């Protein structure tokens, strides 16, 4: 039987494809006030500004390409049952070839009804405009989790962590909860690896590999595939 691997990724993985992170110095939060672009209240107050912000991000995602870390993660499926649990809202894991990706913070290439969050639509282009409506007549909004909203698929993700034989956490500051708490669901018997370019508080029982995702993940994946 194949072993189960959970790969938990954050913004640091996509940063190496040229997508700005929110929390790093020079990241997106330094150009926009948080309360102006990433909350339901902001959307209610000034939907045009919020849509414009996410339209620009969507254009950047569509222009970006998967990097060597995304591609290495996809190769793990040659030998393992792999679930990617990502805090990222881009589709770079899917484009690299990963077939089971759980987006706990939503997907920027989709829109949803502002009246019924179960009505989700795959976008055909980079823009959501004022006047783009769902069947209920309500304005479409990005299908992303804003501050103050519930994280998606958390129980499903926790179940995968609890059944993992190996867990690889990459490019996440582990400061955004509740998603960051998922790393603690890994069983004591699992091999657990945490990859980050700088030393920070490493999750308990995780082995720390210092380096960027592109530097560190392909060699680790090669070792796992060769065993």
N, C-alpha and C positions, 0 to 999 in steps of 0.2 A: 504494500500500500504506500502511496505517496505521502510524504510528510506535508504538514500544513505550514505555510509561511504567511505571516501578516507583515506587510510593509506599511509603515505609518509615515506620511510625508507632510511637510509644511512648505512654507514659502521659499526656503533656502534651495529647494530642488529646482523650482521654476526660475529662481533668480539667475541661474546659470544659463538659462535660455533667453535672458534679457528682460524678464518681467520684473518690474519693481516690486519690492516687498513693502508692506505697510509699516513695519516696525523698525527696520534698519534706519540708521541715519541717512537722510536723503531719500527715504522711502515716501510712499504716497501720503502718509498722514502729515508729513511736513509741508505739503503743498496745499492740502485742504483741511479745513476744520472737521474733525470727526463728526460733530453733531450736524454738519451741513450736508453730508453725503451718505451716511451709513446707518440711518435709523428710520423707523416708520414715521416718526414725527417730522424728520427732514423731508421725506417724500410727500407727506401731506402738506407741508408748508411751501415747498418749492420743488415740485416734481421735475421741472425742466432742468434744473441744475443737477439733480441726482441722476436723471437719465443721461445727461451729457457726460458726466463723470464716468458712468459705466459704459457708455458707448465708446469712449476713448480707451478704456481698459479692454473692451471687447476687440477693438481694432488691433491692439497690441497682442492679444492672445492669438488672433487669427494670423498675425504676421510672424509669430514665434514658431520655433521648431523644437521638437524633443531633443534633449541632450543625451550624452553618454550614460548618465545615471538613469534617466527614464528608460533608455533602451536596455540597459543591463537588468533593471527590475523586470521588464517584460520577458527577458530570456529565462528568468527563473521558472517560468511555466513549462520549460522543457523537461523539468525534473520534479517539480513540486506543485501542489495545489496552492495557488497564490491569491490572496486577497489584498488589494491596495486600499487602505483607508486614508483618504487625503483631506487635509484642511484647505487644499487649493481649489479654486473655482474654475481653473482652466481645464482643457481636455488633452494636455500633453501626454499623460499616462496612456490614454486610449490611443492616441495617434502613434505612440511608440510600440503599441501592440498588446498592452495589458488588457485582459478580457473581463476582469472582475474588479471594478473600481467603485468604491463607496465614497460619495462626496458628502461629508458631514456639514459642510458650509454652503452647499448648493453649487450650481453650475451657471457660469456667466453666459454661455451660449444658448441658454434657454430663458424664456419669459414665463411669467405666471400672472394669473388674474390677481388684481389687488382686492377683489371681493371674495374669491374662493381659491385658497392656496393649492387645492388639488387639481386645478386647471392649469396644466403646464404645457408649454409649446416650444418646440425646437425652432430657433430662429433661422431664417434663410439668409440673413445678412448681418452686418455689424450693428444695426441701429434699432433702438426702440424709441419711437417718437411720441410726443403728446398727440393724442387722438387715435393711437393704436389700441384697440379695445378687444376684450374677450367677448364670448357670445352673450354674456350677461350685461354687456354695455359698460363694463368697468375698465379703467386704464390698465394696460399691461405694465408690469414692473420686472426688474431683473429677478431671476429665480436664485437669489442668493440670500444667505442668512444675515440679517442686519443685527446690530446691537439691540438687545432687548427681546430678540426672537429666539425660539427654540432651535437647538441643533437638530439636524436631520439624522435618521437611521442610527441613533446612538445605541439602542439595545442590540440591533443586528451587529454593529461593529464590535461591541463588547463581547458578544458571543464568539465571534471569530477570534478575538484576542485570547479568550479563555480556552480555546481549542488549539492554540498554535503550538507547533514544535519549535519554531524559530520566529523571533520578532526583530525587525529591522526598523528603527526610527531614524529619520533623516530630515535635516533642514527645518526643524521645528524648535521654537523657543520654549515650548511646553508652558506657556504663560496664558494661553487662551482656553479657558474652561467653559463647559465641561469636557470638551474633546481631549484636552491634555491628560485628563485622568484615565484615558483608555489604556495607557501604557502599564498601569498597575493591574490590569486584568490578566496579564500573561501568567501562565502557571509556573510554579517554581522549577519544574523540569525543563522549561523552554530555554533555548539559547537566545539571549537577548543582547542586541547590539545597538548602541546609540552613536550616531555620526553627527559631528558638528565642527565647523571651522575653528571655533574658540571654546576653550574650557569653560563650562558652566556647571550648574548643579545637574549631575547625571542622575537619571532615575535609578532607584534602588535595584540592585541585582543586574544592572545593565553594564556591559563592557563598553568602554568609551574608545572610539576611533576618532582621532583629531584630523580634520581635513575637510575639504569641500566635497559635495556629493559626487561631482565628476571625477575628482581624484581618488576617492575612497571606495565608492560603491562598485565600480566594475571589477577591481581586484577581489573584493569580498565575494561578489557573485560568482566569479570564476572559481574561487575555492569551494564554495558551496556546490557548484555544479560538478566539480571534479571528485567529490567525496562519494 
